[in-house]
Amino acid sequence: QVHLVESGGGVVQPGGSLRLSCTASGAIFSITDMAWYRQAPGNQLEFVASVLTDGGTNYSDPVKGRFTISRDNAKNAVYLQMNNLKPEDTAVYECKLLVQLRPEGSRYQYWGRGIQVTVSS
């Protein structure tokens, strides 16, 4: 089955930077949409950023101008460069990929397990 591995999280001071990675493996024909979400304890799941096959991107207002999402189709990977981090960015970040397993097959959503990002002084 499809397996997603996330990395790059950790603890950083306000104003610092982190780069998250999410790499998919398995029997994958193609991946269309790639996105990042986040969720703090007691809060709802929040959309962060997405990137389409053609490179078009979308960002939520709180991260716009500070975060950059990108993809590497050859590696089945999506990245999130996070700059000028703020305490309110603290959350568990999860990648979501829309995966097609076979030619002319249906697309399915796959989620990463989540990776902790903590911004604190």
Solvent accessible surface area in square Angstrom, and as a share of the most:
residue,aa,sasa,rsa
1,Q,207,0.92
2,V,13,0.08
3,H,89,0.40
4,L,15,0.07
5,V,81,0.46
6,E,27,0.12
7,S,57,0.37
8,G,35,0.34
9,G,28,0.27
10,G,28,0.27
11,V,115,0.66
12,V,24,0.14
13,Q,126,0.56
14,P,60,0.37
15,G,48,0.46
16,G,21,0.20
17,S,55,0.36
18,L,33,0.16
19,R,125,0.46
20,L,0,0.00
21,S,22,0.14
22,C,0,0.00
23,T,58,0.34
24,A,5,0.04
25,S,58,0.37
26,G,52,0.50
27,A,84,0.65
28,I,34,0.17
29,F,109,0.46
30,S,39,0.25
31,I,14,0.07
32,T,27,0.16
33,D,53,0.28
34,M,1,0.00
35,A,4,0.03
36,W,0,0.00
37,Y,37,0.14
38,R,13,0.05
39,Q,71,0.32
40,A,22,0.17
41,P,128,0.80
42,G,90,0.87
43,N,92,0.47
44,Q,160,0.71
45,L,77,0.38
46,E,61,0.27
47,F,60,0.25
48,V,0,0.00
49,A,0,0.00
50,S,20,0.13
51,V,3,0.02
52,L,83,0.41
53,T,80,0.46
54,D,125,0.65
55,G,39,0.38
56,G,36,0.35
57,T,68,0.39
58,N,86,0.44
59,Y,47,0.18
60,S,19,0.12
61,D,122,0.63
62,P,75,0.47
63,V,0,0.00
64,K,139,0.59
65,G,81,0.78
66,R,29,0.10
67,F,6,0.02
68,T,75,0.43
69,I,5,0.03
70,S,50,0.32
71,R,40,0.15
72,D,44,0.23
73,N,81,0.42
74,A,102,0.79
75,K,126,0.53
76,N,42,0.21
77,A,1,0.00
78,V,0,0.00
79,Y,32,0.12
80,L,0,0.00
81,Q,56,0.25
82,M,0,0.00
83,N,62,0.32
84,N,77,0.40
85,L,1,0.01
86,K,79,0.33
87,P,74,0.47
88,E,122,0.55
89,D,0,0.00
90,T,42,0.24
91,A,3,0.02
92,V,48,0.28
93,Y,0,0.00
94,E,34,0.15
95,C,0,0.00
96,K,31,0.13
97,L,0,0.00
98,L,42,0.21
99,V,0,0.00
100,Q,15,0.07
101,L,65,0.32
102,R,171,0.62
103,P,89,0.56
104,E,177,0.79
105,G,25,0.24
106,S,72,0.47
107,R,126,0.46
108,Y,118,0.45
109,Q,108,0.48
110,Y,52,0.20
111,W,102,0.36
112,G,7,0.07
113,R,213,0.78
114,G,24,0.23
115,I,31,0.16
116,Q,86,0.38
117,V,0,0.00
118,T,35,0.21
119,V,5,0.03
120,S,58,0.38
121,S,129,0.83
